[in-house]
Amino acid sequence: MRILVILCMLLTQFLLAQGNLQFNQVRMITFNDGVQTVPAGKVWKIESVFSDGSDSYPISSSGSSTSIFSGCGLSSVYLQYYGRYICINGIPISFGILSGSTMTPLPFWVPGGSSICLGASSTYSAKGYNVIEFNVVP
C-alpha cells in the first residue's frame, strides 16, 4: 500500500510539470497584420475564423490547386475541402461552416513558436481570426 501511495505522488508531480495556463489577452488578427508567430512561453486558442461576409465557395470534388499561400512560403497547395483556410506551420487548415464537408473544429490550440499566415486575397482564404492568448506558467 505504501508503494502505491508513493507511486501516485510521483505521477502527480509529472502531471503538474506541464504548466498552467494564465489568461493574457484577446486578439483579433486580420489579413493586414501579416504573418503572426505565437510567442515562446505562450499558447493561442483560436476561437473563430472569419471571411469577408460572403458564403464559403465550394471546391470541386476532385480538389483544386492554388497559390493563395505564396506569401506564406508555399508556392502551391492542393485544397480538397470547403471552407476558409489558414496556414499554420506550413500546413493549410480548413475552417468554415458548410454541411457535408470536412472542417477543423474550433477552438483550435496553437503552441508557442508556431507561424500563422492568412492567404492572399482569395475566395478560399480566411480574412482573419480571433485568439485568446495564454501564458504558460510553470
N, C-alpha and C positions, 0 to 999 in steps of 0.2 A: 504494500500500500504506500509506503514511504517513497519508493522509487517512482511510482505512478504520479504522486504529487510533485516531486522534483521535476519529472519529465514534463508535466503540464506547465509548470512555472517557466521552464526553459523555452517551451514552444510559444508561450505568451510573449516572452521577450522578443522573439523573432517577429511576431506579428506587429508589435509596436514599433519595430525598427524601420518600417516602411515610411513613416512620417504621417503627419496630419495635414489636412488642407485648411487654409485660413483665407477667407474672402479678402480680395484685394481691390478689384474694380470691375465695372461693367463697361464693355467697349462695343461700338458699332463700327465695323470696318467696311469701307466701300472700295470700289474699283480704283478710285483716285488715290487711295492710300498706298498703293503698290504692294510689293511682296512683304509679308509680315513674318517675323521669326518669333516664336514663343520664347521668352527669355528663360535662361537657365534658372533652375530653382522655382519655376512656376509651371502651372498647367492651365490650359484653356479648355473650357467646356463650351462648345458651340451649341447654342440654344436654338437658333433659327438661321435659315438661309433665305435670302430674298432675291427676287428678279426685278425687272423693270415694270412689273404690273401686268404683263401680258401672260397668256397661257403658256404652259410648257409645250414646246414643239416636239412632235413625235419624230423618232429616228426610225428608219425603215427596219424591218425585221432582220435584214442582213447586216445592219450596223452602218456606221459612217466614219470615214477617216477625215480628220480636220486638224488645223494648226492653231486652234484657239489658245493654246498654252505656249505659243512660241516665245512670249515674253517671260515665261517661267523656266525656260531652258529645254522645253520639249518641242522638237521640230514638228512632229505629227503624232497624234494619238487616235486610237480607234475607239469610238463611243458605241456602246451596244445598247444602252438603256435610255429611257426618257429622263428628263429632269434638268436641274441646274447643277453644273459641275464646278467643283473647287479642286485645285491641285494641291495635295498635301504630301510633302516629301517626294515629289515627282510622280505621284500616283493620282490620276483623275478619279474623283469620287462623286457619284451622282446623288443629289438631294432633290427633293421635289414632291409634288403630290399629283399623281395620275394613276388611276386604277389599272391593274394588270401589268405593272412594270416593277422592276426590282430597284429599290431605293435604299439608301443608307438611312437607318432610323436616327432621329435626334432624341436626346442630346448626343453629341459625339465628342469624346475626350481626346485632346491633343497634348502630348508631353512636351516639356521644355526642350529647346533646340530644334523643334520642327519648323519647317518652312511652309507657309500657306500662301498660295497665289490664286488670284482670280484671273480667268482667261480674258483675252481681248474681246472687244465689243462683238458679241455673237449671240445668236438665239439660244445657244446651249450653255453659256457661261452664267453663273450666278453673278449678280451685281453687287452683292455684299453679304455680310453675315454678322450676327450678334454673338459676343462671347462674354462669359464670366471668367475673370482671371483669378486664380487662387495661388497663394504662396504655399510651397511645400515646406512645412515646418518639421524638423526632426523630433 
